[in-house]
Structures are given as C-alpha cells and as structure tokens.
Amino acid sequence: MDSIAAPTVPGWASPPPRRRPIPALTGLRFLAALHVIIYHEAPDHIRNPPRLIGNFLNTGHIAVGLFFVLSGFILVYNYAPGVDKRASSTHDFLVARFARIYPVYLLGVFLALPRFWQVIGAQLPLKESLARVGSVTGASLLLIQSWFPSMAYELNGPGWSLSAEAFFYVTFPLTLLIVMSTFVRKHWIGFTAVLWASSLAIVAAVYAWAPSGHTWLHIDQPTTWLVLVYAPLFRLPEFIIGMVMGAAFLQNDVRWSSHATTFSQIGAIAIASLIGLLTLSPYLPDIPLHTSLLTPLFGIIIVCLAVGNGYATKVLSRPIMVLLGEASYSMYILHRPLHTWLRGIDIATGMELHSSRAWLPVYLLFVCSVSVLVLRYIEEPARVYVRRRFSRSAASIVAPAKALVDAS
C-alpha cells in the first residue's frame, strides 16, 4: 500500500538521496489488489470455475497479509538511515504516511457512507441507527475501527487494514530501532522465524482455549475470529517481518545482486508454491491462512523480486504494471463503494449488467480507470499539498537506529 520510490520531503534544504527504485514491487501491489477485488466478486460472477481455480479465487483475503509484509519492507527501505540516506523526523514521517493514505481513504469513507446509512436505517429505529452510523463513522475517520471487531468491516470494509497500518506507522520509530539493531541484523533469519512462530502460537492458543466444537480448520465464534483477523496487535508481526526483510535487503543488496539469477529461480519456486498452496486452501487452517501462515513466503517473494532479474521481475516492472501498481491503493480502498455506485448506475439505466457475464470485465475496467484518475487528480496532488504544508525538519526518529548501524 506504500509507494515504492524513496520519499523526498518538501521543505528540506536538500532532499535525502533516493535509493534505487524497485518497480517490480509496485507491479506486485496491483496483482495483490486485483486478487482482493476478484475475491469479492467471484462468488456472484464467476460461475462454476474448476475446483482448483475456485479455491485460488476464494483466497483473496491473503493479499492483505502480503500488503502488511510489503509495507514493512518498503518503509525500512525508504526510511532506514545509512551512508546514502539522511534520517527523517517523527513529525515528517507521520505527515508523509498521513498524506499517503488518508485523502483517498477519506474519499472511500464518503463514497461508502450513503449506502451504509441506508442499510443501517433499514435495520434499526432512527435513534439507534443514528448512534450506530455516528459511532462507526467516527471510528473510521479516526482510523481506529479495527480495534472494535464489530465495527471493523462495516462502513468501507477494506478500510480496516488501513486502521491496522495506522497503528504500524505509530509503532514504526520503536520497531525500526529493534529491526536495525546489530543483533537482529546479524540473526535476521532466526528473529523472523521466532516472530512467525510466536504469531502462529497465539492463534493455536486461541484454538486450544476455544469452546468445544471449534476445529483447527475453522472457528465459528464470530468475535474470536474477528479479533484474530482484524486486531492490529495480532497483525503487527507480519509488518515487522516485512521490516526485517527490508533491513536484510539493505544490508545485503550489493552481495545478493551478484546472484540475481539464483534469486530469480528461488522467487519462481516461491511464487509457484504460493499458487499451489492457495489452490489447496480448503485443506489449510482457516485463521492462520487469514493471518500469518504465509508470511515467510511473502517475504521471500518480495526479496526475490527486488533482487532478481527473471521473467516475473521483468513483467511486473513494465510501465503498465507500474502505473496500475501506483493506482492499486485507490483500487483497493475504493473498489467496494465503486461497486455500489456502479450497481446503482446499472439499475438506474436498466442495463442489467450485474446479472450478465459482462459485469466483471466492465467493473474491473471501471475500478482501474477511476483509480488511475484518482491517483493523478486526487491522491498525488493531495499528497504533495499535505507534505508541503505540514512537513518540517525536526529531531530524527531514526538517529538512535543510525548510531546502532554506524557502531556495527
């Protein structure tokens, strides 16, 4: 969900030097967003697909975990200090993150609000509906809805992950100190393994304590399920693992680049393994699949795409893929309200596309086109304005981390 190119902060006397762009990761964002969109549409508009393909289409929720890992990787790549990179400040970092996610997120809230009001108004008396709409909207505007399981997916469903991202951003100064410490950078594989095992252990513990009748494959108690999937604290390990991968990449970029072909081959195996696992998704544990089960595989794919020079890297680096990858945040956060609005247009014009095979391609084209326009005319201008208006040079958030790096 984060921009791949290293940031420049308007107002600084000299912008921080840019690290090399990694366009393949921008293209990867588009594929992840597309998987989410098709996942939401597949049950209604892809009739009787082959079983393995249907299994794959029904796992679009795993793309959110990929976004979390990718976000951690990119933030470390963009913001970790080094000999070629000056440190940013806490204030400027948070302003940059706010500018990155909030304008389009706010657009998504307002586009989703009329339909949400209509649905709640039809379910509850006026006084209760006003209270419910007000509380959910307020939590969504403050980016805290994912802390309340019953609110997380109510207004603009995909926005729950931005609530989690906001928590990750707030913790980033501290987690960066940990990730950039000498110990973690020397033992990054072991640290990643322990963090991944710990996140799975939490899920296993919940299953062990769950009421009888719940199984490792599925858990039917809604509150337990929602807390494990939506609560930012339970999703933080995925983000930190992405950060560790980013730190390892920065530390080894030059050395790993001399083995680009090998990394391309490993990446191809990892991508094939991911696709294979998703086609067998009904046989995988449900809640871990929604959370951190595939996190190490995501990290391997991200690193291999960043280092490698193979077919996947080349395809994802093509200009059209990069453009769609840049627009993928708008696709992800706007696709549900855009579905509602397009459905309304379909009904009003009497075209009845929603019940035909033409709906899915028309809808995908609509979402992609609107998202590119939003990128160019809303997202990018708003990002520049917010950063120019509110950024300032200040004490470094990462100076302690830089000292640790220099000392090692």
SEZAFI-730922 format. One line per 10 residues: number of its first residue (from 1); their letters; for each residue x, y, z of N, C-alpha, C. Coordinates in steps of 0.02 Angstrom, whole numbers. Layout:
BEGIN
NUM = A = X,Y,Z,X,Y,Z,X,Y,Z  ...
***
This chain:
BEGIN
1 = MDSIAAPTVP = 40,-59,0,0,0,0,42,63,0  106,55,11,151,112,15,189,120,-51  207,182,-66,243,196,-126,313,164,-124  336,138,-181,399,103,-182,457,151,-185  449,206,-221,505,253,-227,520,285,-160  585,296,-146,604,327,-83,578,398,-81  555,421,-23,521,485,-19,568,544,-21  543,600,-47,576,664,-38,529,707,3  556,747,48,514,785,94,518,859,75  464,888,48,465,958,30,484,1001,89
11 = GWASPPPRRR = 525,1051,77,544,1097,131,613,1083,159  641,1023,147,708,1010,171,758,1046,127  812,1069,156,863,1106,119,889,1065,60  902,1001,72,922,956,18,887,889,29  847,867,-20,810,805,-11,856,747,2  834,698,41,875,639,53,888,602,-12  948,575,-22,962,538,-83,913,480,-91  895,467,-153,847,413,-166,883,347,-175  857,296,-143,881,228,-158,850,205,-223  881,156,-254,858,136,-320,785,113,-318
21 = PIPALTGLRF = 746,132,-368,675,109,-369,671,34,-380  617,4,-356,605,-67,-365,536,-75,-397  532,-63,-463,466,-62,-495,428,-127,-491  463,-184,-486,427,-248,-483,382,-252,-422  402,-221,-368,360,-222,-308,297,-179,-317  303,-126,-357,244,-86,-373,195,-128,-414  221,-164,-464,178,-208,-503,146,-262,-461  183,-287,-411,157,-339,-366,96,-312,-329  98,-249,-310,41,-220,-274,-23,-223,-316  -16,-213,-381,-76,-217,-424,-105,-288,-424
31 = LAALHVIIYH = -63,-339,-430,-88,-407,-430,-122,-424,-364  -94,-399,-309,-124,-412,-243,-193,-378,-238  -197,-315,-261,-261,-280,-259,-312,-313,-305  -290,-336,-363,-334,-370,-410,-361,-435,-379  -319,-470,-343,-340,-532,-310,-396,-518,-260  -388,-463,-222,-440,-444,-173,-506,-428,-209  -502,-389,-262,-562,-368,-298,-599,-428,-327  -562,-473,-361,-594,-532,-390,-621,-578,-336  -587,-582,-280,-610,-622,-223,-680,-598,-200  -690,-532,-200,-755,-506,-179,-808,-516,-232
41 = EAPDHIRNPP = -788,-521,-296,-837,-528,-350,-849,-600,-371  -799,-644,-359,-802,-712,-385,-866,-750,-367  -889,-747,-304,-949,-788,-287,-1010,-772,-330  -1016,-709,-352,-1076,-689,-389,-1067,-691,-465  -1004,-687,-488,-996,-675,-560,-948,-723,-595  -919,-770,-560,-879,-823,-593,-914,-888,-578  -952,-912,-626,-996,-970,-616,-959,-1036,-623  -963,-1077,-573,-937,-1145,-576,-866,-1151,-605  -818,-1115,-576,-750,-1122,-601,-722,-1190,-583  -670,-1214,-618,-637,-1276,-597,-618,-1271,-523
51 = RLIGNFLNTG = -619,-1327,-490,-613,-1327,-417,-550,-1292,-393  -492,-1308,-423,-429,-1279,-400,-428,-1204,-414  -455,-1182,-471,-458,-1110,-485,-505,-1076,-436  -561,-1107,-422,-608,-1079,-373,-576,-1072,-305  -537,-1122,-285,-501,-1118,-221,-454,-1057,-220  -418,-1047,-275,-372,-991,-280,-409,-925,-276  -463,-918,-313,-501,-855,-314,-530,-839,-246  -545,-891,-207,-576,-880,-141,-525,-864,-86  -463,-852,-105,-412,-836,-55,-386,-764,-62  -426,-720,-91,-404,-651,-99,-388,-616,-34
61 = HIAVGLFFVL = -416,-641,22,-402,-610,87,-328,-614,106  -291,-662,78,-221,-669,96,-180,-609,70  -206,-573,20,-170,-516,-8,-159,-461,44  -204,-457,94,-195,-407,146,-131,-422,185  -119,-485,201,-56,-503,234,4,-486,192  -1,-496,126,53,-476,81,64,-401,84  10,-362,86,16,-290,92,53,-271,156  37,-304,212,70,-288,275,145,-302,272  164,-359,245,235,-376,239,269,-327,191  238,-313,135,266,-267,87,273,-197,115
71 = SGFILVYNYA = 225,-176,155,228,-110,186,287,-104,233  298,-155,275,356,-154,319,421,-152,281  426,-192,227,486,-194,185,500,-125,156  449,-94,126,458,-31,92,476,26,140  443,27,198,457,81,245,530,78,269  555,19,283,625,14,302,670,34,244  653,11,185,693,28,126,694,103,114  638,136,125,633,207,113,661,250,170  653,227,232,666,271,289,725,252,332  749,190,328,807,172,370,867,213,348
81 = PGVDKRASST = 902,244,395,960,286,376,1019,244,358  1066,274,327,1128,241,308,1175,291,277  1228,267,248,1278,314,220,1249,353,162  1198,327,129,1169,361,72,1102,394,88  1084,398,151,1016,419,168,1015,456,233  992,518,233,986,555,295,922,535,331  922,546,395,865,525,436,806,573,428  747,546,435,687,587,436,667,599,508  618,642,518,595,656,586,529,620,598  512,611,662,449,580,679,391,618,647
91 = HDFLVARFAR = 394,684,653,340,726,626,334,717,551  391,722,516,388,717,443,368,647,420  390,597,457,371,529,440,296,520,445  266,541,500,194,533,510,155,576,461  180,636,446,147,677,396,147,642,328  205,613,311,210,578,247,163,518,244  156,481,298,110,424,300,38,447,296  21,501,332,-47,529,330,-62,551,259  -15,586,227,-25,610,159,-33,552,111  0,497,126,-1,439,81,-69,404,82
101 = IYPVYLLGVF = -98,395,141,-157,352,146,-223,389,157  -222,448,189,-285,474,215,-330,507,162  -304,546,114,-350,578,67,-394,528,29  -365,475,1,-405,426,-35,-447,385,13  -420,370,72,-458,335,123,-521,375,140  -514,441,148,-571,484,164,-622,483,108  -598,484,46,-643,479,-12,-683,414,-9  -649,359,9,-684,295,15,-738,296,68  -724,328,124,-774,334,178,-836,371,153  -826,427,120,-883,467,98,-923,433,42
111 = LALPRFWQVI = -888,395,-2,-923,359,-54,-964,301,-25  -940,272,30,-975,215,60,-1030,236,107  -1028,298,131,-1074,319,184,-1148,317,164  -1169,340,105,-1241,338,88,-1270,268,92  -1236,219,63,-1261,151,65,-1262,124,136  -1210,138,175,-1208,116,245,-1266,145,284  -1279,209,275,-1336,242,309,-1401,207,289  -1409,192,225,-1470,160,201,-1480,91,233  -1427,51,236,-1432,-16,264,-1447,-13,339  -1411,28,376,-1422,32,449,-1491,61,463
121 = GAQLPLKESL = -1512,110,423,-1578,140,434,-1634,90,423  -1623,42,379,-1675,-9,367,-1676,-62,421  -1622,-68,460,-1617,-120,510,-1635,-97,580  -1625,-33,595,-1634,-8,663,-1681,52,665  -1712,64,723,-1751,126,731,-1706,187,722  -1736,245,710,-1699,305,692,-1646,322,744  -1664,323,807,-1616,343,859,-1556,295,861  -1570,231,858,-1516,181,861,-1474,183,797  -1506,194,740,-1469,197,677,-1423,258,676  -1447,315,702,-1404,374,705,-1343,362,750
131 = ARVGSVTGAS = -1355,329,806,-1300,313,852,-1250,266,819  -1276,215,784,-1232,167,753,-1191,198,696  -1225,235,653,-1191,268,598,-1139,317,624  -1157,354,676,-1110,402,704,-1049,369,735  -1058,316,773,-1002,282,805,-956,249,755  -985,214,705,-944,180,655,-907,230,612  -942,283,591,-910,335,550,-854,369,589  -867,385,652,-816,417,692,-754,374,700  -765,310,715,-708,264,722,-670,257,657  -707,256,601,-675,250,535,-634,313,519
141 = LLLIQSWFPS = -661,371,533,-625,433,519,-562,438,561  -563,410,622,-505,411,666,-458,352,654  -476,309,608,-435,251,591,-424,204,651  -477,195,690,-472,151,748,-523,94,744  -558,86,688,-613,38,685,-590,-34,692  -528,-50,672,-507,-120,677,-495,-142,749  -493,-95,796,-488,-112,867,-555,-134,896  -608,-124,858,-676,-142,880,-703,-192,829  -701,-257,844,-718,-308,794,-784,-298,759  -834,-275,796,-900,-267,764,-903,-209,716
151 = MAYELNGPGW = -854,-163,719,-854,-105,676,-805,-112,617  -759,-160,622,-701,-160,577,-720,-160,504  -771,-198,485,-787,-206,414,-853,-175,394  -881,-132,435,-950,-110,424,-957,-56,371  -916,-4,374,-927,54,330,-897,41,261  -832,48,255,-797,30,193,-751,-27,212  -773,-89,202,-739,-147,229,-664,-148,223  -635,-139,163,-562,-143,157,-525,-92,199  -560,-40,222,-527,11,262,-501,-13,329  -524,-73,352,-499,-98,416,-423,-106,415
161 = SLSAEAFFYV = -396,-126,357,-324,-137,353,-285,-72,359  -316,-16,339,-283,49,347,-282,69,420  -333,47,457,-332,58,529,-273,22,561  -261,-40,538,-203,-77,563,-138,-44,541  -135,-21,478,-75,13,453,-60,75,494  -111,112,514,-101,172,554,-66,154,620  -86,98,650,-52,75,710,20,56,696  33,24,640,101,6,621,144,69,614  116,121,583,154,183,574,172,214,641  126,213,688,140,243,754,195,205,789
171 = TFPLTLLIVM = 196,139,781,248,99,814,314,96,776  315,122,715,373,115,672,438,143,702  438,202,734,501,226,763,532,176,811  490,144,853,516,94,900,537,30,866  494,5,822,510,-58,789,571,-51,743  582,9,716,641,20,675,705,14,716  703,40,778,761,33,822,778,-41,833  725,-81,843,736,-152,855,763,-186,792  730,-173,736,749,-206,674,819,-188,651  839,-125,663,905,-103,640,960,-116,691
181 = STFVRKHWIG = 943,-147,747,995,-163,797,1043,-215,769  1103,-214,795,1155,-260,771,1133,-332,780  1102,-348,836,1082,-418,850,1033,-443,797  980,-403,784,929,-426,737,959,-431,667  1001,-384,647,1028,-387,580,1077,-445,571  1109,-466,625,1154,-524,620,1117,-590,622  1058,-589,653,1019,-651,662,949,-643,633  944,-611,575,879,-592,550,836,-653,531  868,-707,509,828,-767,492,798,-797,555  838,-805,607,813,-832,670,760,-787,701
191 = FTAVLWASSL = 771,-721,699,722,-674,727,656,-679,690  660,-684,624,599,-691,584,562,-756,601  600,-810,608,569,-875,624,535,-873,692  567,-843,741,537,-838,808,474,-795,806  477,-740,771,419,-695,767,361,-730,732  376,-765,678,323,-801,642,293,-856,686  336,-895,719,312,-949,762,270,-921,819  290,-864,846,252,-833,901,183,-813,878  178,-784,818,112,-763,793,67,-823,782  95,-878,757,55,-939,748,36,-970,815
201 = AIVAAVYAWA = 81,-964,864,67,-992,930,8,-957,963  1,-892,951,-55,-855,979,-120,-883,951  -122,-894,885,-182,-922,854,-196,-992,881  -143,-1033,887,-152,-1100,913,-179,-1100,984  -155,-1052,1025,-179,-1047,1094,-253,-1031,1096  -275,-986,1051,-346,-969,1049,-387,-1030,1030  -363,-1068,981,-398,-1129,963,-401,-1177,1022  -346,-1183,1059,-344,-1230,1115,-393,-1211,1170  -404,-1146,1178,-449,-1122,1231,-520,-1110,1206  -531,-1119,1140,-597,-1107,1112,-647,-1158,1137
211 = PSGHTWLHID = -711,-1140,1138,-762,-1188,1159,-760,-1251,1116  -783,-1306,1144,-783,-1369,1107,-825,-1363,1043  -804,-1400,994,-838,-1396,929,-800,-1356,878  -754,-1312,901,-712,-1275,855,-652,-1318,835  -632,-1312,774,-577,-1353,749,-520,-1309,725  -463,-1341,711,-405,-1304,687,-419,-1274,618  -461,-1308,578,-475,-1281,512,-523,-1223,514  -571,-1223,559,-621,-1170,560,-640,-1154,633  -654,-1091,644,-680,-1071,710,-743,-1029,698  -796,-1048,729,-861,-1019,712,-882,-961,757
221 = QPTTWLVLVY = -845,-950,811,-864,-896,857,-843,-829,826  -892,-788,806,-876,-728,767,-827,-680,801  -837,-667,866,-794,-618,899,-721,-641,900  -710,-705,916,-642,-732,916,-610,-725,847  -647,-744,796,-622,-740,728,-605,-668,710  -649,-621,724,-639,-551,706,-579,-521,742  -571,-538,806,-514,-511,844,-449,-535,814  -444,-600,800,-382,-628,773,-365,-599,704  -415,-588,664,-403,-565,595,-394,-490,591  -433,-451,629,-433,-379,621,-390,-340,671
231 = APLFRLPEFI = -382,-365,732,-347,-325,783,-276,-310,762  -257,-246,760,-189,-227,736,-133,-261,774  -142,-272,839,-89,-302,879,-73,-373,856  -124,-410,834,-112,-478,810,-82,-479,739  -89,-424,702,-61,-421,634,7,-387,632  29,-359,688,93,-324,690,152,-369,671  155,-433,691,212,-474,670,223,-477,595  170,-477,556,178,-478,483,215,-416,459  196,-358,486,229,-295,468,303,-296,489  316,-320,550,385,-320,574,428,-369,534
241 = IGMVMGAAFL = 400,-426,515,437,-473,472,455,-440,406  409,-402,378,424,-364,318,481,-314,330  481,-282,389,534,-236,406,602,-272,409  602,-330,441,665,-369,446,690,-387,377  645,-408,333,664,-424,264,693,-362,230  663,-304,242,689,-242,213,758,-225,238  770,-235,303,836,-221,332,888,-270,304  869,-334,298,915,-383,269,932,-366,197  882,-343,160,894,-324,90,942,-265,86  932,-214,128,977,-157,128,1048,-177,145
251 = QNDVRWSSHA = 1055,-223,192,1121,-244,215,1157,-286,163  1119,-323,122,1150,-372,77,1137,-358,4  1109,-300,-13,1088,-286,-81,1143,-298,-132  1202,-269,-119,1257,-274,-167,1279,-347,-175  1287,-381,-120,1310,-451,-122,1257,-496,-155  1193,-485,-136,1140,-527,-165,1132,-513,-240  1144,-451,-261,1134,-434,-332,1180,-473,-377  1237,-496,-351,1282,-536,-392,1255,-607,-402  1201,-623,-368,1169,-689,-375,1096,-680,-398  1085,-630,-441,1017,-612,-461,980,-670,-493
261 = TTFSQIGAIA = 1016,-709,-534,984,-765,-568,960,-818,-518  1001,-831,-468,982,-879,-416,920,-855,-379  918,-790,-362,860,-763,-327,798,-766,-372  807,-756,-437,750,-762,-483,722,-832,-482  766,-882,-480,743,-952,-479,708,-968,-413  736,-943,-358,704,-954,-293,636,-920,-292  633,-859,-320,569,-823,-323,517,-859,-364  538,-889,-420,491,-927,-461,463,-987,-423  506,-1021,-386,484,-1078,-345,436,-1054,-291  452,-997,-259,409,-971,-206,341,-951,-233
271 = IASLIGLLTL = 339,-919,-292,275,-900,-322,234,-961,-340  267,-1011,-370,232,-1073,-387,206,-1108,-324  245,-1106,-270,224,-1137,-207,164,-1101,-178  165,-1034,-182,108,-995,-157,45,-1012,-196  49,-1013,-262,-10,-1029,-303,-35,-1100,-287  13,-1146,-280,-7,-1215,-263,-42,-1220,-196  -16,-1185,-146,-48,-1186,-80,-118,-1156,-83  -126,-1102,-121,-191,-1070,-124,-242,-1113,-160  -220,-1153,-208,-268,-1198,-241,-289,-1255,-194  -251,-1265,-141,-268,-1316,-91,-294,-1285,-26
281 = SPYLPDIPLH = -317,-1223,-31,-336,-1184,28,-388,-1217,74  -436,-1256,48,-484,-1286,94,-453,-1334,143  -392,-1357,129,-359,-1404,174,-308,-1371,220  -305,-1304,217,-259,-1267,261,-298,-1238,320  -266,-1228,377,-301,-1199,434,-327,-1129,419  -390,-1119,434,-426,-1059,410,-398,-994,438  -396,-987,505,-375,-924,535,-301,-910,520  -255,-958,527,-186,-943,508,-179,-922,435  -220,-951,391,-218,-931,321,-240,-858,313  -287,-836,355,-309,-766,353,-256,-720,383
291 = TSLLTPLFGI = -211,-746,423,-163,-702,457,-92,-716,434  -52,-752,474,20,-753,463,49,-818,435  6,-865,415,32,-930,392,81,-923,334  65,-879,286,104,-872,225,156,-815,228  163,-784,286,206,-725,291,278,-737,267  312,-791,288,381,-802,264,384,-809,188  334,-841,159,332,-849,86,325,-781,52  283,-738,80,277,-670,53,345,-634,56  379,-641,112,444,-607,120,494,-631,68  496,-697,56,542,-725,7,526,-699,-63
301 = IIVCLAVGNG = 462,-697,-81,442,-672,-147,462,-599,-155  450,-559,-104,466,-487,-108,541,-477,-118  582,-511,-78,655,-504,-84,678,-528,-152  653,-584,-175,675,-612,-239,655,-566,-297  597,-535,-294,577,-488,-346,621,-426,-344  641,-405,-284,684,-346,-277,754,-358,-302  779,-419,-292,848,-435,-311,853,-464,-381  805,-505,-399,810,-546,-459,803,-507,-524  816,-542,-579,811,-513,-645,773,-559,-692  731,-601,-664,696,-652,-703,633,-626,-735
311 = YATKVLSRPI = 594,-673,-762,534,-657,-800,483,-620,-757  472,-643,-696,422,-611,-652,441,-539,-638  505,-527,-623,527,-459,-610,518,-414,-671  533,-440,-730,527,-400,-791,454,-384,-807  410,-434,-799,339,-423,-813,310,-371,-765  325,-379,-701,297,-333,-651,327,-263,-655  384,-256,-690,417,-191,-697,395,-153,-759  352,-183,-800,330,-149,-860,289,-87,-843  292,-34,-885,259,29,-869,185,23,-850  147,-18,-887,76,-25,-871,66,-56,-803
321 = MVLLGEASYS = 108,-104,-784,102,-136,-719,121,-87,-664  172,-45,-678,192,5,-628,137,57,-618  107,79,-674,52,128,-669,-6,99,-628  -26,37,-645,-81,6,-608,-61,-8,-536  3,-23,-525,27,-32,-456,24,32,-416  40,88,-449,34,153,-414,-38,169,-398  -84,147,-441,-155,159,-429,-187,105,-386  -149,55,-366,-178,-3,-331,-207,15,-263  -178,65,-230,-207,85,-165,-278,111,-174  -288,153,-226,-356,177,-240,-401,119,-259
331 = MYILHRPLHT = -375,72,-298,-416,13,-317,-439,-24,-254  -392,-35,-210,-407,-75,-150,-457,-39,-105  -446,24,-92,-487,59,-42,-554,83,-71  -559,88,-138,-620,115,-168,-663,62,-201  -638,0,-210,-675,-46,-253,-743,-65,-226  -751,-69,-160,-817,-87,-134,-868,-30,-142  -852,32,-123,-901,86,-137,-911,97,-212  -859,88,-253,-869,95,-325,-916,41,-351  -914,-18,-322,-961,-71,-340,-1033,-48,-327  -1044,-18,-269,-1111,6,-251,-1135,59,-300
341 = WLRGIDIATG = -1092,107,-316,-1111,161,-362,-1122,135,-433  -1080,90,-457,-1090,63,-524,-1153,21,-527  -1166,-15,-473,-1228,-55,-470,-1289,-9,-473  -1286,48,-439,-1340,97,-442,-1350,124,-512  -1295,138,-547,-1300,162,-616,-1330,108,-660  -1310,46,-649,-1336,-10,-688,-1411,-17,-680  -1435,-9,-618,-1507,-14,-605,-1544,45,-636  -1515,106,-626,-1549,166,-650,-1555,167,-726  -1506,140,-761,-1507,141,-834,-1542,80,-863  -1557,30,-821,-1592,-30,-845,-1549,-75,-887
351 = MELHSSRAWL = -1482,-70,-883,-1439,-111,-924,-1434,-183,-900  -1445,-193,-835,-1443,-261,-805,-1377,-297,-816  -1322,-259,-814,-1257,-289,-822,-1239,-334,-763  -1265,-318,-705,-1246,-354,-644,-1264,-428,-648  -1314,-445,-687,-1335,-515,-692,-1307,-549,-754  -1261,-515,-789,-1233,-544,-851,-1158,-556,-843  -1130,-592,-892,-1059,-606,-892,-1017,-543,-905  -1049,-492,-932,-1013,-430,-948,-995,-390,-885  -1028,-406,-828,-1018,-365,-769,-946,-363,-745  -915,-421,-738,-848,-423,-708,-797,-384,-749
361 = PVYLLFVCSV = -792,-393,-816,-744,-352,-853,-761,-278,-851  -825,-261,-855,-845,-190,-851,-826,-161,-784  -840,-198,-731,-825,-175,-663,-750,-166,-653  -710,-215,-675,-637,-210,-668,-610,-150,-707  -634,-140,-767,-613,-83,-807,-632,-18,-773  -692,-16,-745,-717,44,-710,-673,59,-650  -658,9,-609,-618,19,-550,-547,42,-568  -517,10,-618,-449,28,-639,-447,99,-666  -496,116,-708,-497,183,-739,-507,237,-687  -556,227,-643,-569,277,-591,-508,284,-545
371 = SVLVLRYIEE = -476,228,-529,-419,229,-483,-360,267,-513  -348,258,-578,-294,296,-611,-310,371,-610  -373,388,-622,-392,459,-619,-386,486,-548  -406,447,-499,-399,468,-429,-325,477,-411  -284,432,-435,-211,438,-423,-185,504,-449  -202,520,-511,-174,579,-543,-203,645,-517  -268,645,-504,-302,709,-490,-322,719,-417  -317,667,-376,-334,675,-305,-276,652,-261  -255,588,-270,-206,559,-225,-139,596,-228  -110,602,-287,-45,634,-292,-46,708,-274
381 = PARVYVRRRF = -94,749,-299,-96,819,-278,-107,828,-204  -152,787,-174,-164,793,-102,-102,774,-63  -66,723,-85,-5,702,-51,47,758,-51  56,789,-109,105,843,-115,84,902,-71  20,919,-72,-4,976,-32,6,965,43  -15,906,67,-10,892,138,63,893,161  107,862,123,177,860,143,209,929,140  193,967,88,221,1034,82,195,1079,138  132,1069,156,100,1114,205,122,1097,276  133,1033,291,142,1014,361,210,985,378
391 = SRSAASIVAP = 252,969,329,317,940,345,365,993,371  412,970,412,464,1014,437,523,972,458  583,1002,458,641,967,484,637,968,560  654,912,590,650,907,663,698,854,686  696,840,752,740,788,780,726,721,746  777,683,735,771,621,697,736,567,737  691,530,703,661,471,735,709,413,732  756,416,685,798,358,674,871,372,689  886,428,719,955,441,737,982,387,783  944,364,835,970,308,876,983,246,834
401 = AKALVDAS = 938,232,786,950,174,744,1012,184,701  1023,245,677,1081,259,637,1145,249,678  1142,269,741,1200,259,784,1216,185,792  1163,144,798,1173,72,803,1204,44,739  1179,69,682,1206,46,618,1279,66,612  1295,129,627,1363,153,621,1410,116,669  1385,101,728,1427,68,778,1445,-2,758  1403,-33,716,1416,-102,696,1462,-105,636
***
